[in-house]
Amino acid sequence: MHRELAVVEHAFADLEDSALAHLPSGKFTASAAWLALAATAYNLTRAAGHLASVFHARDGPAPSAAT
């Protein structure tokens, strides 16, 4: 169960760093629509990545390059 929570935390972090960082307004309906579109876009992107290759289907942040 703990491992499953770690996986979903990566999804939340990805969304918070992208679309959820720019909620459009203080109006509930506009923000709800934005959230629905952000979640749909995130899921479609993840599905396309999974179909493309295993590398693009990974969970979590991108590995940092060693310099």
Buried (B, 14 or more C-beta within 10 A) or exposed (E): EEEEEEEEEEBEEBBEEEBBEEBEEEEEEEBEEBBEEBBEEBEEEBEEBEEEEEEEEBEEEEEEEEE
